[in-house]
Amino acid sequence: MKKFALFIAALGLTVVFLKDAFAGPPFNNLEGVGGVAFNPLAYLAEGESDFKIGDQDIIGKPRFGIWYVNLPDAKIDWTATGIADTLFKRLEISYGYENIAWEDHPTFHKNNLGAKLLLLEENSFNTELVPAFSIGTIYKTTGNKALRKAGLNALRASGQDWYAVATKTITQLPVPVIVSGGVLSTQEYVTGVLGFSNKRKLTGFANIDLVLPRGFVIGYEFKQGARFSAVQNANYWDVHLAWMPNKDLTLIAAYADTGDYAGSTRQGLGKGFVLSAQYAF
């Protein structure tokens, strides 16, 4: 509950002090990357231009996000903060910090440093059929002492993800629909919170979001869990509702399922509710 109180305090400060931004997807996900909750989007997390040379955008204004995830099955309070900025409208640099307070377990502290390169802009070649296409990487570390205390001595405390993702906004329907999908090469156990394998697995992920009138976005997200010999990660999914009360701010509520916490061959942390506040400077 202390983590939840801290989240509400931060949310209050966000609403009071932040203005003149561009709300909406992509958000800073739980690892700081421009995406939704778990997955990256091909779109870059960028605000308006902060510095130009002539007509060339050099640095955009950053985006900032905070998250609170409550998983009562495993008795976990999970908080995350992330920030991302874009250079030359092509390269997104991000950082995310996660604090996982787990009852009867050590508290895990996870750091994520990301880079995403936009290779193909949406609607390139003068056609509306082309999605945005990006490749990216996330270097992750988790608490080495916490791993040892939890008896996970065989796992690494750091690992790296590589991904490729395509995202398209379809505007020919009654409401705009954002469709995204990609592949992920990962070493992570439970997103890397519980350490990393020496081996890699290739998995898939996907998102769909409907952009509704009056600043609402509703969507579904899926992330396939990597299956290693020692640990088989559960699949993750969530349904989320985002509201943009003005161009300054996005508020998100979601229900997430990270797989069964007990009695399953695949490692999960249960189900729970998610809150987030997002701001683009």
Secondary structure, 3 states (H helix, E strand, C coil): CHHHHHHHHHHHHHHHHCCCCCCCCCEECCCCCEECCCCECCCCCCCCEEEEECCEEEEECCEEEEEEEEECCCCEEEEEEEEEEEECCCEEEEEEEEEEEECCCCCEEEEEEEEEEEEECCCHHHCCCCCEEEEEEEEEECCHHHHHHCCCCCCECEEEEEEEEEEEEECCCCCCEEEEEEEEEEEECHHHCCCEEEEEEEEEEEEEEEEEHHHEEEEEEEECCCECCCCEECCEEEEEEEEEEECCEEEEEEEEECCCCCCCCCECCCEEEEEEEEEEC
